Amino acid sequence: MTSDGRFRIGLLGHGTVGAAFAELLPEHAERIFVLTGLRPELSGVLTRRSGSFDELLERSDLIVELIGGIEPARDYVLRALRTGRHVVTANKQLLSQHGEELWETARSEGVQLRFEGAVAGVVPVIRVLQESLAGARIDRVHGIVNGTTNFILTEMARTGMTFEDALAEAQRLGYAEADPAEDVNGRDAAAKMAILARLAFDTPVHLDQVRYEGIEQIKPDDLEYARELGLGLKLIGTAERIGDGISVRVHPAFLYPGHPLASVNGPFNAVTVESPAITEITMSGPGAGGPQTASAVLGDVISAMIPPASTPPTMSVLEIVQDVVSAFYIHLEVADEPGVLAAVAHVLAQQDVSVKSVVQRGLGDQARLVMVVHAVPESRFAAALEQIAGLEVLRAPPRAIRVLEEEFG
Ligand SMILES: NC(=O)c1ccc[n+]([C@@H]2O[C@H](COP(=O)([O-])OP(=O)(O)OC[C@H]3O[C@@H](n4cnc5c(N)ncnc54)[C@H](OP(=O)(O)O)[C@@H]3O)[C@@H](O)[C@H]2O)c1
């Protein structure tokens, strides 16, 4: 900071979030001065077309990185930290792939690296994990951390439209990017879950260690039949302790109405944290958007002006568990003839998979068999499903989606 109490902020990126941040900062400058005794001001803006990073760094006390992607964002963040600047970023791809290097650099340089905007937009989940729940042992985090896919699934359930039509609607309303690949294939949510798992369990988690599935394969009738079984579909991120290891994954999952995430609709995000000390807490709100994310970024800037907060070093390297236990919904198109249900039940029984509920419909010479099975190791379910796929009575490949069985309250 300068001797006259000015606190100079170098802004990297002037897109959706960067432009909103540049607009928000002067609106709050006076209040921040009252809070901190420092007057924040933009020292410059770097975009692809204008500005020099070296010059901007030279005249900044703190760098806000809103470029996105890996390079040059990683290089800029590292250089800012190494020269003693605090950094605020909303870049989940960077943190989920290079977080350890960046957090270690921030720790060794004694500066802050804050990233509330990187997960669930303005929902204050990072701060809650890092600070409010620092005294609780966290067992599990569930999240709806991608607003685009939650909007699409909500629309498919509400109107019966196809995935493709719901995606087009999301793009029309500005809830989906022109290239929505990383949203709909689950990778964006996987990056966010890697960050949440790192904070929840104090263990390094890289994006490559997160298994993810997207929602491209979901059919409108999956949602229709599931509704009869009392289920609603979400793209769910899970980070949980299993024995001495952890599992971090993202996939579509059905929820019963009592689950706190079941009522999160449209482009909203929500995260539940489970711990023996607190039972369960849920935080929800807008997961993206320029002004919303910019307010999370500004909150981080203000916190960085009032030290201290840092991501603790990793405590141990926990095993990543591959074969987790899940309940499943199964959708089968079968021949409408006697003995079909018995044949399917026989295969499930062989793998020790027990059925919780069934809906059966006749459709001419075909029938539709939709069932929910109790939780089993996923490898055993996969073996059963493979055998079912080989049954002669099947008229189409079987479809399966996980079900979260918890209902709180
Ligand atoms: N959009 C959201 O709702 C949202 C929500 C949460 C988190 N985030 C995260 O926030 C970050 C920014 O997202 P955004 O939506 O604001 O992105 P954006 O609209 O695409 O803007 C990116 C900005 O960065 C600049 N830029 C890109 N590459 C650059 C380079 N090599 N050198 C210098 N400047 C470069 C661009 O410059 P030009 O103007 O010259 O192209 C543009 O101003 C990302 O990490 C994103 O994941 C976004």
The ligand as an SDF file (V2000), in Angstrom:
LIG
                    3D

 48 52  0  0  0  0  0  0  0  0999 V2000
  -18.8400  -15.9590  -15.4870 N   0  0  0  0  0  0  0  0  0  0  0  0
  -19.2370  -16.4290  -14.2990 C   0  0  0  0  0  0  0  0  0  0  0  0
  -20.4160  -16.3830  -13.9490 O   0  0  0  0  0  0  0  0  0  0  0  0
  -18.2000  -17.0270  -13.3680 C   0  0  0  0  0  0  0  0  0  0  0  0
  -18.6310  -17.5380  -12.1320 C   0  0  0  0  0  0  0  0  0  0  0  0
  -17.6890  -18.0600  -11.2360 C   0  0  0  0  0  0  0  0  0  0  0  0
  -16.3470  -18.0770  -11.5940 C   0  0  0  0  0  0  0  0  0  0  0  0
  -15.9610  -17.5900  -12.8140 N   0  0  0  0  0  0  0  0  0  0  0  0
  -14.5340  -17.6120  -13.1400 C   0  0  0  0  0  0  0  0  0  0  0  0
  -14.0790  -16.2760  -13.2700 O   0  0  0  0  0  0  0  0  0  0  0  0
  -13.0220  -16.2230  -14.2360 C   0  0  0  0  0  0  0  0  0  0  0  0
  -13.3900  -15.2110  -15.3160 C   0  0  0  0  0  0  0  0  0  0  0  0
  -14.5780  -15.6260  -15.9640 O   0  0  0  0  0  0  0  0  0  0  0  0
  -15.3850  -14.6760  -16.9700 P   0  0  0  0  0  0  0  0  0  0  0  0
  -16.6940  -15.3420  -17.2120 O   0  0  0  0  0  0  0  0  0  0  0  0
  -15.3830  -13.2710  -16.4790 O   0  0  0  0  0  0  0  0  0  0  0  0
  -14.4660  -14.7930  -18.2900 O   0  0  0  0  0  0  0  0  0  0  0  0
  -14.5580  -13.9470  -19.6380 P   0  0  0  0  0  0  0  0  0  0  0  0
  -15.8520  -13.1990  -19.7050 O   0  0  0  0  0  0  0  0  0  0  0  0
  -14.2110  -14.8740  -20.7570 O   0  0  0  0  0  0  0  0  0  0  0  0
  -13.3910  -12.8560  -19.4930 O   0  0  0  0  0  0  0  0  0  0  0  0
  -12.0490  -13.2020  -19.4970 C   0  0  0  0  0  0  0  0  0  0  0  0
  -11.2000  -11.9400  -19.4810 C   0  0  0  0  0  0  0  0  0  0  0  0
   -9.8300  -12.3340  -19.3650 O   0  0  0  0  0  0  0  0  0  0  0  0
   -9.0840  -11.7500  -20.4260 C   0  0  0  0  0  0  0  0  0  0  0  0
   -8.0490  -12.6940  -20.8620 N   0  0  0  0  0  0  0  0  0  0  0  0
   -8.2020  -13.9510  -21.3380 C   0  0  0  0  0  0  0  0  0  0  0  0
   -7.0090  -14.4870  -21.6370 N   0  0  0  0  0  0  0  0  0  0  0  0
   -6.0830  -13.5510  -21.3560 C   0  0  0  0  0  0  0  0  0  0  0  0
   -4.6750  -13.4970  -21.4660 C   0  0  0  0  0  0  0  0  0  0  0  0
   -3.9870  -14.5110  -21.9570 N   0  0  0  0  0  0  0  0  0  0  0  0
   -4.0440  -12.3620  -21.0700 N   0  0  0  0  0  0  0  0  0  0  0  0
   -4.7270  -11.3110  -20.5910 C   0  0  0  0  0  0  0  0  0  0  0  0
   -6.0800  -11.3020  -20.4570 N   0  0  0  0  0  0  0  0  0  0  0  0
   -6.7400  -12.4040  -20.8440 C   0  0  0  0  0  0  0  0  0  0  0  0
  -10.0580  -11.4770  -21.5380 C   0  0  0  0  0  0  0  0  0  0  0  0
   -9.5090  -10.4710  -22.3380 O   0  0  0  0  0  0  0  0  0  0  0  0
  -10.2490   -9.8920  -23.6480 P   0  0  0  0  0  0  0  0  0  0  0  0
  -11.3280   -8.9950  -23.0830 O   0  0  0  0  0  0  0  0  0  0  0  0
   -9.1880   -9.1200  -24.3470 O   0  0  0  0  0  0  0  0  0  0  0  0
  -10.7750  -11.0770  -24.3920 O   0  0  0  0  0  0  0  0  0  0  0  0
  -11.3200  -11.0880  -20.7410 C   0  0  0  0  0  0  0  0  0  0  0  0
  -11.2700   -9.7230  -20.4220 O   0  0  0  0  0  0  0  0  0  0  0  0
  -12.8390  -17.6460  -14.7400 C   0  0  0  0  0  0  0  0  0  0  0  0
  -11.8530  -18.3000  -13.9960 O   0  0  0  0  0  0  0  0  0  0  0  0
  -14.2010  -18.2940  -14.4460 C   0  0  0  0  0  0  0  0  0  0  0  0
  -14.1190  -19.6950  -14.2750 O   0  0  0  0  0  0  0  0  0  0  0  0
  -16.8580  -17.0600  -13.6980 C   0  0  0  0  0  0  0  0  0  0  0  0
  1  2  1  0
  2  3  2  0
  2  4  1  0
  4  5  1  0
  4 48  2  0
  5  6  2  0
  6  7  1  0
  7  8  2  0
  8  9  1  0
  8 48  1  0
  9 10  1  0
  9 46  1  0
 10 11  1  0
 11 12  1  0
 11 44  1  0
 12 13  1  0
 13 14  1  0
 14 15  2  0
 14 16  1  0
 14 17  1  0
 17 18  1  0
 18 19  2  0
 18 20  1  0
 18 21  1  0
 21 22  1  0
 22 23  1  0
 23 24  1  0
 23 42  1  0
 24 25  1  0
 25 26  1  0
 25 36  1  0
 26 27  1  0
 26 35  1  0
 27 28  2  0
 28 29  1  0
 29 30  1  0
 29 35  2  0
 30 31  1  0
 30 32  2  0
 32 33  1  0
 33 34  2  0
 34 35  1  0
 36 37  1  0
 36 42  1  0
 37 38  1  0
 38 39  2  0
 38 40  1  0
 38 41  1  0
 42 43  1  0
 44 45  1  0
 44 46  1  0
 46 47  1  0
M  CHG  2   8   1  16  -1
M  END
$$$$
